[in-house]
Amino acid sequence: MKHLKIDNLHVSIGDREILRGLSLDLPTGQVHAIMGPNGSGKSTLAKVIAGHPDYTVTSGDILFDGESILEMEPDERARKGIFLAFQYPSEIPGVTIANFLRAALQARLPEGEELEATEYYAKLYEKMDLLEMPRTFTSRSVNEGFSGGAKKRCELLQMAMLQPTFALLDETDSGLDIDALRIVARGVHEVRKERPTLGIVLITHYQRLLNELRPDVVHVLIDGRIVASGGMEIAERLEASGYDSFRA
């Protein structure tokens, strides 16, 4: 079984330390939820795993199947199977969803091998149907003019097409109404059915998404450290008494 291990990770941006000795063991085939107040380091963790250049790892390591990925560029990490769905997905005017995903898949093929167009579109339409996305979206620019729910479904479409080993979902529920949340949660369920070995790190503030996805483990991140881990009882305690009950 593949796994992603974060070992005593310390991370800074400029002269400000954000992660302060964070450790996690994330096997494939499981959903791990990370909850924490604003500024606790949740999004920082996701971006550092994906290789965002603004952050500096001052000590510790991130291991993918025992191999450090800290010196790898973001595209190398993506090719190894790490996927990040952004909290605020960017708009890419002039680049259609179909062409964007085709280029991403082509980039992962060996040099000289071409993506077969018929197979590509058959797979794309299959995944769009899965996520209840109109097929007309293929000709629209990536995220341009999309609602919050449509942007998040576009992120999940990328995940479904790229078939990563680990997916980091950074506040996928942010800005969604109840109906959009359920569609997104159903999309995650469907992708997991097709790829039961997929490992998911779900970053969220709210129990409502956890109620839909039922994570295997819930972690509480406060001031750059994991202060508690457990099952859904952790999320229920947070809902009842907030983060103060987890502070030292």
C-alpha positions as CSV (number, residue, x, y, z in Angstrom):
1,M,0.0,0.0,0.0
2,K,1.3,3.4,-1.0
3,H,1.4,6.1,1.6
4,L,2.3,9.7,2.2
5,K,4.2,10.5,5.3
6,I,4.7,14.0,6.8
7,D,7.6,13.8,9.3
8,N,8.1,16.6,11.9
9,L,7.5,19.3,9.3
10,H,8.4,22.9,10.0
11,V,7.4,25.4,7.4
12,S,7.8,29.2,7.1
13,I,6.8,31.9,4.8
14,G,9.1,34.9,5.1
15,D,10.1,35.1,8.7
16,R,6.8,33.6,10.0
17,E,6.7,30.0,11.0
18,I,3.4,28.4,10.1
19,L,3.8,24.6,10.6
20,R,5.7,23.7,13.8
21,G,6.6,20.0,13.8
22,L,3.6,18.5,12.1
23,S,3.5,14.7,11.5
24,L,0.9,12.6,9.7
25,D,0.8,9.2,8.1
26,L,-1.6,9.1,5.2
27,P,-2.2,5.7,3.5
28,T,-4.0,5.3,0.3
29,G,-7.6,4.1,0.3
30,Q,-8.6,6.4,3.2
31,V,-10.1,9.8,3.7
32,H,-8.3,12.0,6.3
33,A,-10.0,15.2,7.3
34,I,-8.0,18.1,8.7
35,M,-10.0,20.8,10.6
36,G,-8.7,23.9,12.3
37,P,-9.3,27.6,12.9
38,N,-8.2,30.2,10.3
39,G,-4.5,30.6,10.3
40,S,-3.7,27.2,11.8
41,G,-1.8,26.0,8.7
42,K,-4.3,23.8,6.9
43,S,-4.0,25.3,3.4
44,T,-0.2,25.8,4.0
45,L,0.1,22.0,4.5
46,A,-1.7,21.3,1.2
47,K,0.3,23.8,-0.8
48,V,3.6,22.6,0.7
49,I,2.8,18.9,-0.2
50,A,2.0,20.1,-3.7
51,G,5.3,22.1,-4.0
52,H,4.2,25.7,-3.8
53,P,7.3,27.9,-4.1
54,D,6.3,30.6,-1.6
55,Y,6.9,28.3,1.4
56,T,10.2,27.2,2.9
57,V,10.6,23.9,4.6
58,T,13.0,24.6,7.4
59,S,13.1,21.0,8.8
60,G,11.4,17.7,8.6
61,D,10.4,15.8,5.4
62,I,7.5,14.7,3.2
63,L,7.9,11.1,2.0
64,F,6.0,9.4,-0.8
65,D,6.5,5.7,-0.5
66,G,9.7,6.4,1.5
67,E,11.1,8.8,-1.0
68,S,11.5,12.5,-0.1
69,I,9.7,14.8,-2.5
70,L,11.0,18.1,-1.1
71,E,13.4,18.6,-3.9
72,M,10.9,17.8,-6.6
73,E,9.2,20.5,-8.7
74,P,5.4,20.7,-8.6
75,D,5.0,19.0,-12.0
76,E,7.2,16.1,-10.8
77,R,5.0,15.7,-7.7
78,A,1.9,15.7,-9.9
79,R,3.4,13.0,-12.1
80,K,4.0,10.9,-9.1
81,G,0.3,11.1,-8.3
82,I,-0.3,14.2,-6.0
83,F,-3.2,16.4,-6.9
84,L,-4.3,19.6,-5.3
85,A,-7.9,21.0,-5.6
86,F,-7.7,24.7,-4.7
87,Q,-9.9,26.5,-2.3
88,Y,-10.2,29.3,-4.8
89,P,-9.7,27.8,-8.3
90,S,-8.2,30.2,-10.8
91,E,-9.9,31.3,-14.0
92,I,-7.9,30.6,-17.2
93,P,-9.4,32.7,-20.0
94,G,-9.0,31.4,-23.5
95,V,-8.2,27.8,-22.4
96,T,-11.1,25.4,-22.7
97,I,-11.7,22.6,-20.2
98,A,-11.3,20.0,-23.0
99,N,-7.9,21.4,-24.1
100,F,-6.7,22.0,-20.6
101,L,-7.3,18.4,-19.5
102,R,-6.0,17.0,-22.7
103,A,-2.7,18.9,-22.3
104,A,-2.4,17.7,-18.7
105,L,-2.9,14.1,-19.7
106,Q,-0.6,14.4,-22.6
107,A,2.1,15.8,-20.4
108,R,2.1,12.6,-18.3
109,L,2.7,10.3,-21.3
110,P,6.1,9.1,-22.4
111,E,7.8,11.3,-25.0
112,G,6.5,10.6,-28.5
113,E,3.3,8.9,-27.3
114,E,0.1,10.7,-28.4
115,L,-3.2,10.8,-26.5
116,E,-5.9,9.1,-28.7
117,A,-8.7,11.7,-29.2
118,T,-11.6,9.3,-29.4
119,E,-10.7,7.5,-26.2
120,Y,-10.0,10.9,-24.5
121,Y,-13.4,12.4,-25.2
122,A,-15.2,9.2,-24.3
123,K,-13.5,9.2,-20.9
124,L,-14.1,13.0,-20.5
125,Y,-17.8,12.7,-21.2
126,E,-18.1,9.7,-18.8
127,K,-16.5,11.7,-16.0
128,M,-18.6,14.8,-16.7
129,D,-21.8,12.7,-16.6
130,L,-20.6,11.3,-13.2
131,L,-20.2,14.9,-11.9
132,E,-23.5,16.1,-13.4
133,M,-21.6,18.6,-15.6
134,P,-23.2,19.6,-18.9
135,R,-21.1,18.5,-21.9
136,T,-21.2,22.0,-23.2
137,F,-18.7,22.9,-20.5
138,T,-15.9,21.3,-22.6
139,S,-15.9,24.3,-24.8
140,R,-15.9,26.9,-22.0
141,S,-12.7,28.5,-20.6
142,V,-11.5,26.9,-17.4
143,N,-13.6,28.3,-14.5
144,E,-14.3,31.6,-16.3
145,G,-17.7,32.8,-15.2
146,F,-18.4,29.6,-13.2
147,S,-20.4,29.6,-10.0
148,G,-18.7,28.3,-6.9
149,G,-20.2,24.9,-7.3
150,A,-19.3,24.6,-10.9
151,K,-15.6,25.6,-10.1
152,K,-15.4,22.9,-7.5
153,R,-16.9,20.3,-9.9
154,C,-14.4,21.4,-12.4
155,E,-11.6,20.6,-9.9
156,L,-13.2,17.2,-9.2
157,L,-13.3,16.6,-13.0
158,Q,-9.6,17.2,-13.1
159,M,-9.2,14.7,-10.3
160,A,-11.3,12.1,-12.0
161,M,-9.4,12.4,-15.3
162,L,-5.9,12.6,-13.9
163,Q,-6.5,9.7,-11.4
164,P,-4.0,10.7,-8.8
165,T,-2.8,8.5,-5.9
166,F,-3.4,11.3,-3.4
167,A,-5.9,14.1,-3.7
168,L,-5.6,17.2,-1.4
169,L,-9.0,18.9,-1.3
170,D,-8.5,22.3,0.2
171,E,-11.9,23.6,1.5
172,T,-13.8,22.1,-1.4
173,D,-17.0,23.0,0.5
174,S,-16.1,26.7,0.7
175,G,-18.8,28.9,-0.7
176,L,-21.2,26.1,-1.6
177,D,-24.9,25.9,-0.9
178,I,-26.4,22.7,0.4
179,D,-27.3,21.4,-3.1
180,A,-23.9,22.1,-4.6
181,L,-22.2,20.5,-1.5
182,R,-24.2,17.3,-2.0
183,I,-23.3,17.2,-5.7
184,V,-19.6,17.7,-4.9
185,A,-19.7,15.0,-2.1
186,R,-21.5,12.6,-4.5
187,G,-18.8,13.3,-7.1
188,V,-16.1,12.4,-4.6
189,H,-17.9,9.2,-3.7
190,E,-18.2,8.2,-7.3
191,V,-14.5,8.9,-8.0
192,R,-13.6,6.8,-4.9
193,K,-15.9,3.9,-6.2
194,E,-13.9,3.8,-9.4
195,R,-10.5,4.2,-7.5
196,P,-10.9,2.7,-4.1
197,T,-7.1,3.1,-3.5
198,L,-7.3,6.9,-3.8
199,G,-6.1,8.6,-0.7
200,I,-7.8,11.9,0.2
201,V,-6.8,14.7,2.5
202,L,-9.9,16.7,3.1
203,I,-9.4,20.2,4.5
204,T,-12.6,21.8,5.9
205,H,-14.0,24.0,8.6
206,Y,-17.4,22.4,8.7
207,Q,-18.9,19.1,9.8
208,R,-21.5,19.2,7.0
209,L,-19.1,17.9,4.4
210,L,-17.8,15.3,6.8
211,N,-21.3,14.1,7.3
212,E,-21.5,13.5,3.6
213,L,-18.1,11.9,3.1
214,R,-17.6,10.1,6.5
215,P,-13.7,10.3,6.8
216,D,-11.7,7.5,8.3
217,V,-9.7,9.8,10.5
218,V,-10.3,13.4,11.6
219,H,-7.3,15.5,12.7
220,V,-7.4,18.9,14.5
221,L,-4.7,21.3,13.5
222,I,-4.0,24.3,15.8
223,D,-1.1,26.7,15.6
224,G,0.8,24.5,13.1
225,R,0.5,21.2,15.1
226,I,-1.8,18.3,15.1
227,V,-3.4,18.3,18.6
228,A,-5.9,15.5,18.2
229,S,-6.8,12.6,15.9
230,G,-9.7,10.3,16.0
231,G,-13.0,9.4,14.3
232,M,-16.2,11.4,13.7
233,E,-16.4,12.0,17.4
234,I,-13.7,14.6,17.0
235,A,-15.8,16.6,14.5
236,E,-18.9,16.2,16.7
237,R,-16.9,17.6,19.7
238,L,-15.7,20.5,17.5
239,E,-19.3,21.2,16.5
240,A,-20.4,21.2,20.1
241,S,-17.6,23.1,21.9
242,G,-15.3,24.6,19.2
243,Y,-11.5,24.6,19.1
244,D,-11.0,25.9,22.6
245,S,-11.7,22.4,24.0
246,F,-8.6,21.2,22.1
247,R,-6.2,24.0,23.1
248,A,-3.6,23.2,25.7
